[in-house]
Amino acid sequence: MLKNPVAEGDVIMRKIITNTFITLDGVMQAPGGPEEDPTGGFKYGGWSVNYWDEMMGKVIVESMSKPFDLLLGRKTYDIFAAHWPYMKNDPDKLNAVIADRLNSARKYVVSKTLAKTDWENSTLIMDDAVKEIIELKKQDGPEIQVHGSSNLIQTLLKNDLIDEFRVWTFPLTVGAGKRLFGEGTLPVGLKLLDSKTSTTGVNIATYAGSGKISIGSFMLGNPTEAELIRRKRLE
């Protein structure tokens, strides 16, 4: 589970890395605006917008400074394709840099409903997505970044295909919405590779798999009578 990604047999595997904005209660739905994803009656779209500072922009640019491919679900593809191609000459330097990186990246789009992709350098993955993604990992190329794509991430989690999590945790709760770690998440141990905090309290952390969960106990070696009674009540 969440194997350290680099090799499987004699095949060097390139990494799949998720880049996810979440609330403190784990919701990743519609961080960028009310119109982004109001499905399920979600009322808090745009919850991340007012937390941005200069450091966060630098982290975004740094994460895109080396070559990468994109792996996107259909809904996130639709959001990005309707936005970033039109930001090429944006007067905001940060937007222009991000647009350049995303527009030029090779993009793989997982969808059973799209008939074609109009965003430059995009390829559809329609049949047996898990098999195709495994084959994609085996190909020569740069790291594969997943942005947004909550439904796709659930498939990747269930099939142990994520090598690193880049998680931006914003200091607010929204109560309900699409979550990064859904019910199909595999139990695994993680190790922290990097962590930093913005001036607005956003924690930006990178995790990689460290193998199976190692459990222990703080209980007394010889349980008290009260403890034995407590355990009995749980049966």
FINU-118751 format. One record per residue (C-alpha): residue in three letters; x, y, z. Coordinates in Angstrom, 1 decimal, always signed. Each point is the difference from the previous one (the first is absolute). Layout:
# FINU-118751
   rest        x        y        z
    ALA        X        Y        Z
...
# end
This chain:
# FINU-118751
   rest        x        y        z
    MET     +0.0     +0.0     +0.0
    LEU     +1.3     +3.4     -1.0
    LYS     +3.3     -1.5     -1.0
    ASN     +2.9     +2.3     -0.3
    PRO     -0.5     +0.6     -3.6
    VAL     +3.2     -0.3     -1.7
    ALA     +0.2     -3.6     -1.2
    GLU     -2.3     -2.9     -0.6
    GLY     +2.1     -3.0     -1.0
    ASP     +2.5     +1.3     -2.5
    VAL     -2.2     +2.8     -1.3
    ILE     +0.6     +3.5     +1.2
    MET     -3.3     +1.6     +0.8
    ARG     -0.6     +3.7     -0.2
    LYS     -1.9     +1.6     +2.9
    ILE     -3.6     +1.0     +0.1
    ILE     -0.3     +3.0     +2.3
    THR     -3.2     +1.6     +1.2
    ASN     -0.3     +3.7     +0.6
    THR     -3.0     +0.7     +2.1
    PHE     -1.5     +2.9     +1.9
    ILE     -2.1     -1.1     +2.9
    THR     -1.9     +1.5     +3.0
    LEU     +0.9     -1.0     +3.5
    ASP     -2.8     -2.6     -0.1
    GLY     +1.3     -1.5     -3.2
    VAL     -2.3     +1.5     -2.7
    MET     +1.7     +0.7     -3.4
    GLN     -3.1     +1.1     -1.9
    ALA     +0.0     +3.3     -1.9
    PRO     +2.9     +1.9     +1.6
    GLY     +0.2     +2.5     -2.8
    GLY     -3.5     +1.5     -0.3
    PRO     -3.8     -0.5     +0.4
    GLU     -0.4     -1.1     -3.6
    GLU     +2.8     -2.5     +0.1
    ASP     -2.0     -3.0     +1.3
    PRO     -3.4     +0.7     +1.7
    THR     -1.1     -3.7     -0.3
    GLY     -1.7     -1.5     +3.0
    GLY     -1.2     +3.5     +1.0
    PHE     +3.5     +1.0     +1.1
    LYS     -0.2     +3.6     +1.2
    TYR     +3.5     +1.0     +0.8
    GLY     +1.8     +0.0     -3.3
    GLY     +3.0     +2.4     +0.0
    TRP     +1.0     -0.7     +3.6
    SER     +3.7     +0.1     -0.8
    VAL     +0.1     +3.3     -1.8
    ASN     +0.5     +2.5     +2.9
    TYR     +2.9     -2.0     +1.6
    TRP     +2.6     +0.5     -2.8
    ASP     +3.3     +1.7     +0.7
    GLU     +3.2     +0.5     -1.8
    MET     +1.7     -3.1     +1.4
    MET     -2.9     -2.3     -1.3
    GLY     +0.5     +1.4     -3.5
    LYS     +3.7     -0.8     +0.2
    VAL     -0.7     -3.5     +1.1
    ILE     -2.4     -0.5     -2.9
    VAL     +2.6     +1.3     -2.5
    GLU     +2.7     -2.2     +1.5
    SER     -2.2     -3.1     -0.3
    MET     -0.3     +0.7     -3.7
    SER     +3.6     +1.0     -0.5
    LYS     +1.1     -3.5     -1.2
    PRO     -1.7     -1.8     -2.9
    PHE     -3.2     -1.9     +0.9
    ASP     -3.0     -1.6     -1.7
    LEU     -3.5     +0.5     +1.2
    LEU     -2.6     -2.7     +0.9
    LEU     -3.5     +1.4     +0.3
    GLY     -3.5     -1.1     +0.6
    ARG     -2.6     +1.3     -2.4
    LYS     -1.5     +2.7     +2.3
    THR     +3.3     +1.5     +0.8
    TYR     +1.1     -0.2     -3.6
    ASP     -3.2     +2.0     -0.9
    ILE     +0.8     +2.6     +2.6
    PHE     +3.6     +0.4     -1.0
    ALA     -0.6     -0.1     -3.8
    ALA     -2.6     +2.8     +0.3
    HIS     +2.5     +2.1     +2.0
    TRP     +3.7     -0.4     -0.5
    PRO     +0.2     +0.2     -3.8
    TYR     -1.5     +3.5     +0.3
    MET     +2.6     +1.1     +2.6
    LYS     +3.1     -0.1     -2.2
    ASN     +0.4     +3.8     -0.1
    ASP     -1.5     +0.8     +3.4
    PRO     +1.5     +3.1     +1.5
    ASP     +0.3     -1.8     +3.4
    LYS     +3.4     -1.6     -0.3
    LEU     -0.9     -3.0     +2.2
    ASN     -3.0     -0.9     -2.1
    ALA     +2.1     +0.4     -3.2
    VAL     +2.7     -2.4     +1.3
    ILE     -2.5     -2.6     +1.2
    ALA     -1.8     +0.2     -3.3
    ASP     +3.2     -0.5     -2.0
    ARG     +0.9     -3.1     +2.1
    LEU     -3.5     -1.6     -0.2
    ASN     -0.6     +0.8     -3.7
    SER     +3.3     -1.4     -1.1
    ALA     -0.2     -3.2     +2.2
    ARG     -1.0     -3.3     -1.5
    LYS     -3.5     -0.8     +1.3
    TYR     -1.8     -3.3     +0.5
    VAL     -3.7     +0.3     +0.7
    VAL     -2.0     -2.9     +1.5
    SER     -3.6     +0.1     -1.2
    LYS     -2.7     -2.3     -1.3
    THR     -2.1     +2.9     -1.4
    LEU     +2.3     +2.4     -1.8
    ALA     +0.1     -0.6     -3.8
    LYS     +3.1     +2.1     -0.5
    THR     +2.4     +2.4     +1.7
    ASP     +0.6     +3.5     -1.3
    TRP     +2.7     +1.2     +2.5
    GLU     +3.4     -0.3     -1.6
    ASN     +2.1     -3.1     +0.7
    SER     -2.9     -2.0     +1.4
    THR     -0.7     -3.7     -0.4
    LEU     -3.1     -1.9     +1.1
    ILE     +0.1     -3.1     +2.2
    MET     -3.4     -1.6     -0.4
    ASP     +0.3     -3.8     +0.4
    ASP     +1.4     -1.9     +3.0
    ALA     +1.4     +3.2     +1.6
    VAL     +1.9     -1.9     +2.7
    LYS     +1.9     -2.1     -2.5
    GLU     +0.8     +3.0     -2.2
    ILE     +1.3     +2.0     +3.0
    ILE     +2.2     -2.9     +1.0
    GLU     +1.4     -0.1     -3.5
    LEU     +0.5     +3.8     +0.1
    LYS     +2.0     -0.3     +3.2
    LYS     +2.3     -2.5     -1.8
    GLN     +0.7     +2.3     -2.9
    ASP     +3.0     +2.3     -0.2
    GLY     -0.9     +3.5     +1.0
    PRO     -0.2     +2.6     +2.9
    GLU     -2.1     -0.3     +3.1
    ILE     -3.7     -0.2     -0.4
    GLN     -2.0     +2.7     +2.0
    VAL     -3.6     -0.3     +0.9
    HIS     -1.8     +3.3     +0.7
    GLY     -3.5     +0.0     +1.5
    SER     -1.8     -3.1     -1.6
    SER     -1.6     -1.3     +3.2
    ASN     -1.7     -2.9     -1.7
    LEU     +3.1     -1.1     -1.8
    ILE     +2.0     +0.2     +3.2
    GLN     -2.4     -2.5     +1.6
    THR     +0.8     -2.4     -2.8
    LEU     +3.7     +0.6     +0.5
    LEU     -0.2     -0.5     +3.7
    LYS     -1.9     -3.3     -0.3
    ASN     +2.6     -1.3     -2.4
    ASP     +3.0     +1.2     +1.9
    LEU     +1.3     +2.2     -2.8
    ILE     +0.9     +3.2     +1.8
    ASP     +3.6     +0.4     +1.0
    GLU     +0.0     +3.4     +1.6
    PHE     -2.7     +2.3     +1.5
    ARG     +0.5     +3.7     -0.1
    VAL     -2.7     +1.3     +2.3
    TRP     -0.9     +3.6     +0.6
    THR     -2.1     +0.2     +3.2
    PHE     -1.9     +3.2     +0.4
    PRO     -1.1     +1.1     +3.5
    LEU     -3.8     -0.3     -0.4
    THR     -2.7     -2.6     +0.1
    VAL     -3.0     -0.3     -2.3
    GLY     -1.8     -3.1     +1.4
    ALA     -0.8     -1.9     -3.2
    GLY     +1.3     -0.4     -3.5
    LYS     +2.3     -2.2     -2.1
    ARG     +2.9     -1.2     +2.1
    LEU     +3.6     -0.9     -0.9
    PHE     -0.1     -3.3     +1.9
    GLY     -3.3     -1.8     -0.7
    GLU     -1.3     -3.3     +1.3
    GLY     +2.1     -2.1     -2.4
    THR     +3.3     +1.4     +1.4
    LEU     +2.6     -2.7     +0.8
    PRO     +1.5     -0.1     +3.5
    VAL     +3.7     +1.0     -0.4
    GLY     +2.7     +1.7     +1.9
    LEU     +1.3     +3.3     -1.3
    LYS     +3.2     +2.0     +0.6
    LEU     +0.4     +3.7     -0.1
    LEU     +2.4     +1.2     -2.7
    ASP     -0.5     +3.8     +0.3
    SER     -2.2     +2.5     +1.9
    LYS     -0.4     +3.7     +0.0
    THR     -2.7     +2.5     +1.1
    SER     -1.2     +3.2     -1.7
    THR     -0.5     +3.3     +1.8
    THR     -3.8     -0.8     -0.2
    GLY     +0.3     -3.3     +1.8
    VAL     -0.1     -2.4     -3.0
    ASN     +2.1     -3.1     +0.6
    ILE     +1.8     -1.3     -3.1
    ALA     +1.2     -3.5     +0.6
    THR     +1.4     -2.8     -2.2
    TYR     -0.4     -3.7     +1.0
    ALA     +1.2     -3.2     -1.5
    GLY     -0.9     -3.6     +0.9
    SER     +2.0     -1.7     +2.7
    GLY     -1.6     -3.5     -0.1
    LYS     -2.6     -1.7     +2.2
    ILE     -1.4     +1.7     +3.1
    SER     +2.0     -0.9     +3.1
    ILE     -2.2     -0.2     +3.0
    GLY     +0.7     +0.0     +3.7
    SER     -1.7     +0.5     +3.4
    PHE     +0.2     +2.3     +2.9
    MET     -2.1     -2.4     +2.1
    LEU     +1.4     -1.7     +3.1
    GLY     +1.6     -3.3     -0.5
    ASN     -2.2     -1.5     +2.7
    PRO     -3.4     +1.7     -0.4
    THR     -1.9     +1.1     +3.1
    GLU     -3.4     -1.5     +0.9
    ALA     -1.6     +3.3     -1.1
    GLU     +1.7     -0.3     -3.4
    LEU     -1.2     -3.6     -0.4
    ILE     -3.6     +1.1     +0.8
    ARG     +0.3     +2.9     -2.5
    ARG     +1.1     -2.4     -2.8
    LYS     -2.8     -2.3     +0.8
    ARG     -2.5     +2.8     -0.6
    LEU     +1.4     +0.4     -3.5
    GLU     -0.8     -3.6     -1.0
# end
